[in-house]
């Protein structure tokens, strides 16, 4: 019912009468079939690339639920993914309940993730329940000093 795949992205972004050329790395994600239950479980989704070319993707656990999740790490210069069936996520909430900083552990890769630009989304169920779904561009720092950028999403259902 879904797939995730790293990819190369190129093209143009049109903003008013401006054309901005884009050529970089991305992560394709597509789901279909039954709708997700946005109101039952909080989760984190992230993908990114470090300056040396190492790429990663993870989806799953929200703070303290280490065994719930899937991830891969694609080391720099390799064409073989390291697959992982668990991740570690810890988050610090900031203003307005948005994630201010988080740590992400995927196997031996430990990352500090700091969002720099949020795109908040509010999901409303037909019965009135709401879930916050902030998504954001983030700076990433690996424990060994490498840095990079990524995209992070947090599903935050009602408490």
N, C-alpha and C positions, 0 to 999 in steps of 0.2 A: 503493500500500500504506500510505499515511499521509497525514495532514493536520495543519496547524498553523494556528490562527486566533486573533487577539486578540479579547477579548470583555469584556462587563460581567458581573460575578458578583454575585448577590444570593441571600439565603436565610438559613438558620440552621445553626449548628453546635451539636450536642448533646453536652455533656460531663457525664456523670452526670445530675443533675436540672437542670443549668444550660442555658439557651438563649442563644446568643450570636449577635446579628444581624450579618450580613455584607453589605456593599454596597461593591464596589470593582471594580478592574480585574483581568483574568486573561488566561490564554493556554490555549486548548484544544489538546490534543495527543492524537492517537489513531493507533495502528498496528495493522495486521492482516496476516495472511498468514504467510510463513515467519518463523521466529524470528530475531532478530538474533544475530550472533556476538559475544557479550559478551567473548570471550576473545582476539580477534585484534587489535583496534585500540582505543586509548584515544581518547576524544572528550569534548567539552564541549557542553552544551545550556544555554542561558540565555534568559530573557525578563524584561522589566521595564518600568518607567515612571519617567521623571524628573518632578520637581516641576512643570515647565512643561507637562506633558502628552505630551511626546515618548515614544514607545514603541518597543521593539526586540525582536527575537528572533534568535537565531543557533543553529546546530547544525553541529558539524563538528570542525575541527582541534583536536588536543591539542598543546600546546606545540611551536612551531617548524614546524608543517605548514600554512603560511599559505594554500595554494591549495586546501585541502580543506575545503569548507563552503558553507553557504548562510545568508543572513540578510536581514532587512529592517529598515528604520528608517521609522517613521511620525512625521514631524515634528509638533510641536505645532500644532494648528489646521488641519492638512491632512487630506485624505481620500485622498491618493495616497502609496502606499508607495514607498520607494526600495529596490529589490532589489539584492542584492550576491551575487556568486558566490564570494567568498573573504572570510575573516575572519582576524584575527591574534589568537592566544591565547598568553599566557605566564602561567605559574603558579609560585607559591612554595609548596613543601610545608612543612607545619608538623608538630606533634605527631601521632603515630600515622599519619603519611602522609597526613593530610587537607590539602586546599588551604587555606593560610592567607590568601592574597591572590592575585588574578590581575588581569591587564590584558586588555582585550578591545578590539579595533579593528574597527569595521564602517564602511567608507568613511571619512568625516570624523569620525565619532563615536568618541571614545576614552574608555573607561570603566575605572575602577579598581573592582574588585569585591571586597568583604570579607564573607565569610560570618559570620553572627552566630548561627545555630542550625543544627546538622547533624542530619540523619536518615540515619544510615549504613545501607546495605543491602549484604549479602554475597550474591553470586550464585554458586551452586555447580553446575557442570556434572555430568551423570551419570558422567563419567569421573574426577571428583575435582578438576578445575581450578576455581580460584576467581577471581572478579573483584570488586574493591571498587567500589561504586557510591554514593558519598556524594552526598546531595542537601541543599540548604540554602537558607534565607532569607538574603538578602544586602543589605547597604548598598551603594549605588553612587554614585560621584562621577565626574562628567564632567570632562574636562580644563579646560573653560571655567567650572567652578565650580558647575554645576547638580548637584543631588543627587536621589536617588530610592531605590527598592527594587526587588528582583528575586528571581528564583529561579534557582539554578544547580545543574547536575548534572555529575558527572565520572565517566565510566566508566574505571576503572583496572584493566586486565587484568594478569595476572601478567607479571613481567618475564622 
